[in-house]
Amino acid sequence: MENYVNTVNKWVERNKELILNTISDLVRIRTENLPPDGREKAGQEYLCNFVKRYIPEASMDIFNILDVNGIRKHPDFFSTVDGVEKIYKNRPNLMVKLPGKGNGRSMLFSGHIDTMSVKEKKWNVFSDPYSGKVKNGRMYGRGVLDMKAGLASGFLSMKCINDLKIRFKGDIFAESVIDEEYGGVNGTIANRLKYPGIDFAILSEPSGLICGVETKGGTDFKITVLEEGVGGITFGEKTPRNPMYKLAKIIVALKKFQKYLNRISKIPENYKKSNRLELLVYQVSSGGKNYLESQSIPLEGHIYLWFYTYEYMKEKEAKKIFIDFMRKELSKNNIFNDNLPSFEKVIRYLEGHRTDVNSDGLKVVRNSFSLLGIPYKVAGLNMTCDAYAFKKIAGTEVVVLGPKGGNPHGMDEYVEIESIYSLIKIMVSSALSYCC
């Protein structure tokens, strides 16, 4: 690989405009995940056209994930979100293969095309949330960090390898999957079932150029309070029960649960001692959204929340710890004497992942950092993603390695441009070493 370092560096330098334009184009194409549906198709079509134009040696497979043999019955396939059946019409997956000459190890560059939606009408740096514009070394736009810059880097790395005309033995893959946000993962499961046995994968979620050898697990829960009666208002009668008082007590109990969870959980060695498990309350709702909907006491309310787990904590264990604690804590308050709230899982349980740090793939990645003069660091990441599905379903070892940036899912989401160039160099170098 030492012979190719200068060649790869020169390719990136010559193609900086193409790299930025490709990512910017993808950002401007809106590919929101809109449960139970999604808008990924236009982004997939863009990538198909990119492959046809720039990587003619590659073979391409674009398909509906429900057409993959056995996916509906697979135990890891989760077909609903908040109880509603997901829709996969016009939401294709994409897999591209640059074939080797045979008898070599294979590598995959993986990413998801779907993004979260934008809640704000205007952003601060650039008013258009989908601008894909650059300022002070950063590109801005919804999904640019999570994870279109990393996704595009895989396809751009494949173009670089194709342009260099280096003969390699193993196949090199790049994929763009749908439905990763909102605990989706079904797109990833489809590709793992259809393309099993790939030896090593680089999943380019935004890791800050840190090799993420471990990610956290977790899931979303819905806590629902239901009261009996007719609601309304009172004219001297007994005041109806109000679910909002119970919701307030639940919030307090959730705060206690976070402290309890961290007290009983052992921090894995890949995480700093300060990297504790978080519980995030996303929504508390009861009685309408505005004054015009607020003229009676409601009969129900709910809370949506997320809580993280470590890789070693499995779903059954995590659910039992959570529900047992909450029921015990809430039972201490007389307000819950009539009934306790219900606890429902909204999405799948996302398992954490752990990379084999002694795997040949990770050794090659580490060597690529060294050859390119880029500081190398491994760590556990404070994120949950689809990484676990690679080894569990297809036996593919995976490391999470993506660009630097900030504000994923938030206002003024951005990626640091120099980190994109570094990522592409690492990906190309790693593939050439691993697959040759």
C-alpha positions, 0 to 999 in steps of 0.5 A, a space after each residue: 500500500 505504501 506505493 499508492 499513498 501519494 497516488 491516492 492523495 493526488 487523486 483526492 486533491 484533483 477531485 475535491 470539486 467533484 467530492 464536494 459537488 456530489 455531497 452537496 447534490 445529495 444534501 439538496 435531494 430531500 430523502 426524509 424518513 417519514 414513518 411509516 413511509 419515506 422519500 429515499 428513492 430520488 437519492 438512490 437514483 442519483 447514486 445510480 446515475 453517479 455509478 453509471 457515469 463514473 464507475 462503469 466497471 461496477 455492477 449495480 443492484 437496486 431492489 425493493 427490500 421486501 423482495 429479499 428471500 426470507 426477510 419477512 420471516 427473519 427474527 430481526 425484521 421489525 415491520 412496524 413503527 409505533 404500531 403502524 405497518 411500514 411502507 416500502 413501495 418506491 423505497 429501493 435499496 442499492 448495492 454496487 460491486 466492483 469485482 476483483 479478479 478472484 480469491 481475495 477478501 472483500 470489503 464494503 463501504 456502507 451508509 444509509 440514504 434516509 435522513 430525519 426531517 427538518 422542524 425549523 423553517 430557517 437555519 442560522 448559517 444558511 437559511 435553507 436547511 437543504 442548501 449543501 453550501 460551504 462556509 469556513 470549511 464546513 458544509 451545511 444541510 440536513 443529513 450532511 453529517 448523518 450521513 450523506 457525507 460518509 455515504 457518498 465517501 464510499 461511492 467516491 472511494 470506489 470511483 478512486 479505486 476504479 480510476 487508479 486501475 489497480 488490480 485487486 483480488 477481492 470484491 469491493 462493495 458500496 451500498 446505500 440502504 433505506 430506513 435506518 432512522 427511527 430504529 429502521 435497520 430493515 434496509 441493512 438487514 435486507 442487504 445482509 441477507 442478500 449479500 452475506 459473507 462480505 469479510 469486512 465493512 466500514 460503516 461511515 456514521 459520523 464518528 469524528 474520524 475515530 474508529 468506533 469499535 463499540 456502539 450503544 444499544 437502546 430503544 424508544 418507549 411510549 408510556 401511556 396514562 389512561 383515566 376513566 370518566 368523561 373528562 370535561 370541566 366541573 360545575 361543583 361536581 367532583 373534579 375529574 382525574 387528570 392524567 397530567 399529574 401522573 405524567 409529572 410524577 413519571 418524569 420525576 421517576 424517569 430521572 431517578 431511573 437514569 441514575 439507577 441504570 448507571 449505578 447498576 451498569 458497568 462501563 465497558 473498557 472502550 468508553 471513558 468513565 464519564 460516558 454514562 447511559 442517558 435517558 432522553 425524554 422526547 415528548 410529553 403530551 396531553 390535552 391538545 397542542 394549543 389554547 383552542 384545544 385546551 378547554 377540558 380536562 383530558 382523559 389520557 396522556 403519553 410520554 415518548 422517551 429513549 434510553 441507551 444501553 451498553 452492548 452487553 445488555 440484551 433486550 429482555 434484560 433492559 426492558 425488565 430493568 426499566 419496567 420493574 423500576 418504574 412500576 416500583 417507583 410509581 407505586 410509592 405514590 398514591 396517585 397511581 393506586 387506581 392504575 399504573 401506566 402502560 409501557 410499550 416499545 415503539 420501535 425495535 430494540 437496537 443492539 449495540 455492536 463490538 468490533 473484534 480489535 484483533 481482526 485483520 480488517 481493523 489492523 488494515 484500517 489502523 495501518 492506513 491511518 499510519 501511512 497517511 499520517 492521520 492520528 489513529 484512535 479507537 473508542 466506544 461511540 455514544 451512538 446507536 445505529 445498524 452496526 450490530 446487524 452486520 456480524 449478527 446476520 451476515 458474519 461481516 466484521 464492521 467498524 464505525 468510521 465517519 467524518 467530523 461535524 456537528 448538530 446531527 438531527 439539529 439546526 445547522 447540521 454540518 460536516 467538516 470538509 477536510 475530514 471528508 478528504 481524510 475519510 476517503 483516503 482511509 477507505 481507499 487505502 484500507 480497501 486496496 491493502 485488504 482486498 489485494 
